Amino acid sequence: MSERALSNKIAVVTGAGKGIGRAIAERLAADGADCFLLARSDAALAEVAGAIEGKGRAAGWAAIDLATLAGCEAAAKAALDRFGRIDILVNCAGATRAGAFPEQPDADWMAGFDLKFHGAVRLTRLFWPALKEARGTVVNIGGGAAYTPGPGFMVGGAVNAALAHFSKALATQGIKDDVNVNIVHPGMTVTDRMQKMIEQRAAASGTTVEEERARTLASSGMRRLGQADDVANVVAFLCDPAARHIQGVQIAVDGGATTGLH
């Protein structure tokens, strides 16, 4: 990646309060981008914004629930009011729950799609005119479950697959409008969210958290669990002008856990 490749770019990152979203925002800032951060926790966003400003970049944020149309509209307005334009959109927000079927309630399905899928679709639609004007970039963050259906994570798998389909179709529109669109699928990555998912899977399968963590790593075939920076590095590359010819692809960042062709 070229040095400070994202200088003078404006990036909007959702789910930016912690985990992968935070790592992405901080990496984009390190590469020269000013960032607008979106998540639900004002305190967490203020902390991330401080870290970005410590890198010499400008930051703005809004604590908004992106699971509703009204929330997405407010988020888009806040970002455009703060910076006036947008070059990069990273849709990373998500809170899909693990659980056993058929016991997992309807509310889990609705919540999973409302935030991760509908939130990404709505924000992309709202920002599309600005992205088109900037010849910008969209990177969606899905997940390895898009490729690996399992009874303990049906919601997440379905949402990630839907987001992948949306990303591929959007990339075709992006060719017409000169907007780059790609999706990154993290595997098992060390975050607070991964810990919660392991706890949910353990509860669904009747095992302990320690047993479920060991089983997950053993069954994945990975050398190690992923780190948030592993994902952030790939996202930063896709936002670099040097990667402009990469369009409509799905990139798994999972240490080789996903088998087969895709």
Secondary structure as UniProt FT lines:
FT   TURN            3..8
FT   STRAND          10..14
FT   TURN            16..17
FT   HELIX           19..30
FT   TURN            31..32
FT   STRAND          34..39
FT   HELIX           42..54
FT   TURN            55..56
FT   STRAND          59..63
FT   TURN            66..67
FT   HELIX           69..83
FT   STRAND          88..91
FT   TURN            101..103
FT   HELIX           106..112
FT   HELIX           113..118
FT   HELIX           119..134
FT   STRAND          137..141
FT   HELIX           144..146
FT   TURN            151..152
FT   HELIX           154..177
FT   STRAND          180..186
FT   HELIX           192..205
FT   HELIX           209..220
FT   HELIX           228..239
FT   HELIX           241..243
FT   TURN            244..245
FT   STRAND          250..253
FT   TURN            255..256
//
